[in-house]
Amino acid sequence: MSKILIRGAKVLGGAPQDVLIDGETIEAVGTGLSAEGAEIVEAEGKVLLPGLVDLHTHLREPGREDSETVLTGTQAAASGGFTAVFAMANTYPVADTAGVVEQVYRLGKEHGYCDVQPIGAVTVGLDGKKLAELGAMHESAAGVTVFSDDGKCVHDAVIMRRALEYVKAFGGVVAQHAQEPRLTEGAQMNEGIVSAELGLGGWPAVAEESIIARDVLLAEHVGSRVHVCHLSTAGSVEIVRWAKSRGIDVTAEVTPHHLLLTDELVRSYNPVYKVNPPLRTERDVRALREALADGTIDIVATDHAPHPHEDKDCEWAAAAMGMVGLETALSVVQHTMVETGLLDWAGVADRMSAAPARIGQLAGHGRPIAAGEPANLTLVDSAYRGEVDPAGFASRSRNTPYQGRELPGRVTHTFLRGRATVVDGKLA
């Protein structure tokens, strides 16, 4: 590979510096750098971040290639500034064996737009009754360390305890979709004033909070690691904060849409706003932003959930739950966290790159922008403003809640180990 000189970028939002890439590695960071024959990327005024890492992506392949494939999903990821994604297990067949996780892993390697790290199912078929082949998936070529039944909750306390005990042996983590199933039967949206006025089945905050409370206590009892997927309520924040104060090994994520959108949008009955967990209240949004800023919530994860047109363009009750998010995540975080002064760009790099890579034990990602480090990088035009147009998405699906909304920031370049996957805002 030829050398690439990124000139005048604001590294982590700081003073302008040059970054010289040689092959797969950063050769030098400083001012006034030069390299004969290097490809020049003029980056004046732009922010340079480590490549983003998403701990929660649905790539749908195998089985639902009408929604997304590993190719289109990783193209969407690269377009959004991601150099690595963790692929959730709720595929068809479920990623509950070494064979399926290795298939997903190989597809990621073949396409090459970003690294794909499969997440293994906790239970066979996501049925919550019998542990899946956790050890075999860990020992496979995919080297799985994160396990989740996301889309469903591991609601049986005994099964959850056994999973925590099992993954402890090799330093793995169970990522829990916190949803008590009996409390959410028939639920369509957040339980509150809006659900009462609209006559839609309510999804109470306690359905999430009760599972988180149980699981942090189980993790403490077992001495294992638990990760909370898509935390969405102010009460959940307080439970995680309490657990961390006790030294319990718990981490948590928040989605971009839960940092911005509220259940008031459901008044439109537009199924694009139907998501699991549901959009909550303005009070919850404020609590989530503050918790992300103070570190109670460790990371931002997209929960990128693509669906074909027919699964969303229907009446609310029949619509699938989920939103695409890879290509808008960084813009939403800039809008909700950077422009509000809650996080600086170094904080964004931690919450969207370093911390998710650390939780998922993904070597080579989330590293400092420094000489000798892997050249996994994202260049952002933070001054850009524009309306979201899903017609331009790389994702196969278009179910974004941001269509027509003006958001800041645009990824202009993404580099995966020194190779450009995005150049001037377009896939390379």
N, C-alpha and C positions, 0 to 999 in steps of 0.2 A: 504494500500500500504506500502511496505517496504521502508526503508530509502535508499537514493542514495547519495553517496559522489563523487562529481566531483573534482578530485585532480589535482592541479597545473595548472589550466586554466588561460589564460591571459584574465581577465575580461575586455571587451571593448578594448582589445589590450594592456592593462596595465600590471602591475607587476603580476606574478603568484599568484593565490589565490585558496583556496578550497571553494567549494560551497556545502553545505549540504541541501538536499531536504528531507522533511518529509511529506509524503502524497502529497497533492496538492500545498504545500507552501515551499518557501525557509526558512529554519530554521536558517541558519547562513552562513556568508561569512567571511573568514579570512584565516590565515595561520596555519598549523599544526592541522587542525580539525580532529576529529575522531568520529566514531559512531559504537558501537558494532553491528555487524550483518548487517551493511550497504553494499549495492552493490557498488563496487568501479569502477569508470570510470576514467582511467588514461588519463589525458588531457594535459600532459606536451607539451608545444610549441603550443598548439591549442588556438584559440580565442573563448571566450564565449560571445555570444550576446543574447539579449532578443529575443524571438521568433519573426520571421518576420511577417509582416502584409501586405497583398496585397489588395489595394483598387480597383483593376480592373482585375477581372478574369472572363473568360467565361467558365462555367462548362457544358453548352449545354443541360443539363437535366432540364426540360422535352423536348422531341421532337427530339433531335439530338444525341441520345445515340450512334450512329455510330461514332461520333467524340470524345465524352467524356461523362462521367457520374459524378455525385457527388462523387461516390466512387473513380474512377480512378483519377479525378481531385484533390481530397483532398490527395490522395496518392502521386501524383506528387508534390503537395504543401509541404507536410511533407518532401519529399525527398530533396526539395530545401531549407528547413529550416523554412518554414512558419508554424505558429500555428493558423493563421486566414486568411480567404480570403473573399472578398466581391464579390458576384456572380452577374454578369450583367443580365439585364432583357430581353435580346433579345433571349428568348427561344421560344419554340412552344408547348403550347400557351405562349404568352408574359406574363411576370410577371407584369401584370398591375392590379391585384386584390389581395385581402387578401388571397384568397384560394391558388393561385399559389406561392406566396412568402412563405406561411406557409409550403407548400409541400417541397420546396427547403430547408427551415430551418430544417424541420424534418429529411430529408435525411442526412443532415450534422450531426445532433445529433446521428442518428443511426450508421453511419459509423465510426465516432470518430477519424479520422486521423488529422483533424484540425477543428476549429470552422468555420462555414459558415454563413455569414451575407448577406442575400439577398439585392440587390438593386432593387427598384421598378421603373417601367417605369414612365416617366413624362406624356406621352400621351397614350391614348387608342390605343393598337396595334402598337405603335411606329409610328403612322400615322401623328403626329404633328398637329392634328386638334381639339382634345378635351382632357382636362386634365383627367388623370386616377384617380383611387380611392386613392389619396395620403393620406388622413386622415385615411381611413380604413386600408391601409397597415401599416401606422405608429402605429395604435392602435392594430394591430394583434399580434399574438404570436411572429412573427418575429421582431417586433419593428423597422420597417424600418425608417432610418433617411436620407439615401442617395438615390437620384432619378436621373435616367439617361435614355435617349433614345439611349445610345451608340450603334454605328453602323449607326445611323442616327443623324442628327442635329435637335435640336428644332429651326427651321429656322424662324418661325413666331414670330416676336418681341412681339406681344400682348400675345400669349400663353406663351412665356418665362417670360414675366413680371408677368402674373397671377401665374405661377408656383413658382416664387421667392416670391411673396406675400403669397401664400398658405403655403409654408414650413416654412416661417418666424414664423408662429404662434406656431410651436412646435420645433423650433431650427434646422430644417432640412437644407439640402444643395442640390442644383441642380448641378449635374456633367455634363458638356456640352461637347459633341462631336463637336468640332468647325470646321464645314465644310459647307461653303455656297454652296448650291446644284447647283445653276445655273452656278457658276464659275468652277464647277468640272464635268460637264456633259461630259461623255466619257473619263474622265481622267484615265490614267493608271500608271503614275509615276510622280515624281516631275518635275515641269516645269522648264526647264533650258537648259544648253548646251547639256547634255546627251539625254534628251527627243527629242531635235531638231535633233540630229545626228541619233537617232534610229527611228525617225518617230512615236513615241508613244505619245498619247494625254497627254498634260501637266497638272499638278495639281499645280496651283500657290500658293505660300506662302500666298498671300493676301486672299485666300479663307478661311484660318484658322484665320488670323490676324483680318480680318474685323468682324468676329463673336465674337472673344474675346473682341475686342474694344467695340462693342455694348453691350455685356453682363456685362462687368465690370461697364459700365455706368448705365445699368439697375439695377444692384445690389446696386450701390451707391444711385440711385433714390429711390429704394424701402427700402433700409436699410437691405438687406438680404445677404445670403451667396451664392457664386458661386464657383465652382471648375472646373478647366480646365483639361479635360482628355488629355492624350498623347500629350502634347505640343511639337512641332517639329521644329520650326523655330526661327532664331535669332530675327526676328521682333516681334514674339509672346513674347519672353523674355522681350523685351523692353516695350511692352504694359503692361505686368504683373508688371514689376518693377515700371512703372509710376503709375499704379493703387494702388499698395501697398504704394507708397510714399504719396498718397492722403488719405490713411487710408481706402480704399475700402476693404471689407472683401472678398478677393479672395485668393484661394490657387491653386496650379498647380502641375501636375505630369509630369514626363518624363519616357519613357520606356527604358529598357536596350538596346534594339536594336537601338534606336535613339541616344544613347550615344556612339555607336561604328561603326555602318554601314553607308555607304553613297550610293547615287544613282549611283555611278560608278559600283556597283555590278550588276545593272540591265543590263549592257552590255552583261552579260551571257545569258540573256533571261530565267533564271531559276526562275520559279514562286515561289520558296521558299522565294524570296526577295520581293514579292508583298505583300504590307501591307497598312493599312489605319490608320493614314496618311502615306504617302509614305516616303521612305528613302530620306533624304535631302542631302545637300552638306557638305563638310568638314568644311566650315565656320559655318554652323548651328550646327554641332556636337560640335565644340569648344565652341560656345556660350552656348549650353545646359549644357555642363560640368561645365563651369564657373558659370552659374546661379544656378546649383544644389549645387555647393560648397559655394556660397555666400548666399544661402537661398532664392533667388528669386523664384526658383522652390523648392517646399516644400518636395516632396517625389519622390521615384522611385516606379512605378507601372508596373506590367508585361504586361498587356493587353494580357495575355495568351489566344490565339485564335486557338484552335485545329481544324483541318480539316482532313477528311479521305483521304487516298492516292489518290483516283480518282479525288478529287477536287483540287489537287495541281499538279498531274502528268499529265499535259495537256499543251496546248499552253497558252502563257502568257495572252492573252486577255480573255480567258475563265476561268482562274484560280480564285479561291477564294482568298480574301485578309486576311492575318493574319499569325501569327507565334506562336508556343508554346514557353513559356518562364519561367514557374515556376521553372524548374529544373536547369536552367542556370543563373538565374537573379543575384544571389549573386556573382557568378564567374565573370560575365561581369562587375559588379560594382567594384569588387576588381581590375580587370584589368584596367578599365578606370578611376577610381577615387582614389583608395587607392595607387596603384602602381605608379600613376602619382603625388602623393603628394597632390592632391586636397582635399581629405577627409581622416581623420583618422578613426579608427574603431568605435569610439564614434559617429562620424558624420554619419557613415553607420547605426548605431543603431537608430539614430534619423530619418534619411530619409527613412529607410525601416521598422521601427517598431513603435517608439513613435509618430512620426508625422502622419502617416496614421491612427493609432488607434485614435488619437485625432480628426482628421478631420471626421472620421466615427463614433465618439463617442462610441467606442467599449471598454467597461470596462474590466479590467483584462488583457489587452494586451498592449504592448509597455511600460511596467512598468520598473522601475530600477531593477537591479540585487542586491537585498538587502533583509535582513531578514524581514519576514512577507509578502513579495510580492508573487504573484502567480508564480509557477514554470513553466513558459512558456519560454523555453530556446533553443538555437541553438549553437552547438559546431562545429567549423569550423577548418579543417586542412588547414591553409592558405599557407603552404609551398608546398602543393600538386600541381603538374602540370600534365595535361593529356588531350588527345584528346576527344572531345565530340562524344559520340557514342549513337545515338538515339535508338538503339536496346535495350539499357538498361533502357530506360525511363519507369517510372510508368504510364505516360500519355498514353491514348489510341491512340493518334496521334503522328506523327513523323515529322511534318513540322517545323523543326528547321533550322535556317540559319547558325548554327554553326557546322554542321556535319564535322568532321575531323579537326576542328580548335582547337589548343591548348589553353586552358584557365586555370587560376589558381584557387586553392581553391576547397575544397570538404566538404560538410556537412557530418559529421560522426555520429552525434546524434541530434535528435530533441525530446524535451520533451513538452508534452501538459498537463498542470496542474500536473506535476510530473510523468506522465506516458510516457514511451519511445515510440515514434511512429517510430523512426529510430534509429537503433543500428549498429555501425560499417559500416555505409553507406548503410544499407539494411533496408527495411521496417520491423518493428517489428510485 
